[in-house]
């Protein structure tokens, strides 16, 4: 099952806002519909957003083929639908680079973005499973945060793809899915995907993670990224930094799994990344609230970054 695809002239996505209660397919025919789906988190996850960006430009190229100004505005709407993850703008820009060749060339490039993300998931799963066995032994117990499965990455996923690969090898001892406040992507989406795969797991509140590590119930933390800066700082779902601190205190590995397309060598460090604030309505209706969707994990708290091409133990620009 693909999170996002191009089907008969429209973008089809699994609506992640209604899971796990309902599996609903949305067909998106306009850039406006796609932008709304991105902003409502009907489609989310860095690799899936990269594909959404590319497909969004393919839609715009068809609708505005004879109006260059409207086309430019539509492409810009797609690029800026959400500010923090680098993949969205990167996917849109990659497809937009072929606008001069016509709508079909743009669509073919968008499909290549999709296919490359699918291949990247398979490569990360294998490389990440090998690394976790090396770091933790034959049957690691893992803690995940947010959702990093096929819902976030077209097919099998990033960090959750590694979990799936370990399960397939018979080398997984257990999984704790951090619930991921305030929208519960871990409790709703990760748990749904693990159940579909037949992987036994438990859900824990976010703040329990560091204590469970300290109590010896977790061998490694494994999660994804929305952007990885040139120095190795990791931008990911809010709560990631706390898990990284917990892992450091417990002396266990903290492993990030993300495709090369998530590495942003043009952004030097985490403080330079705009962090999306999603407003107080997702948290409470009766008090003022601050609701950052992401946080920054300093590079020195990261044991390793696993991509579809390599394992990084220094900065992404290094050859480690």
Secondary structure, 3 states (H helix, E strand, C coil): CCCEEEECCEEEEECCCCCCCCCCEEEECCHHHHHHHHHCCCCCCHHHHHHHHHHHHHHHHHHCCCCHHHHHHHHHHHHCCCCCCHHHHHHHHHHHCCHHHCHHHHHHHHHHHHHHHHHHHHHHHHHHHHHHHHHHCCCEEEEECCCCEHHHHCCCECHHHHHHHHHHCCCEEEEEEECCCCCCHHHHHHHHHHHHCCCCCEEECHHHHHHHHHCCCCCEEEECCCEEECCCCEEEECCHHHHHHHHHHHCCEEEEECCHHHEECCCCCHHHCCCCECCHHHCCCCCCCCCECEEEECHHHCCEEECCCCEECCCCCCCC
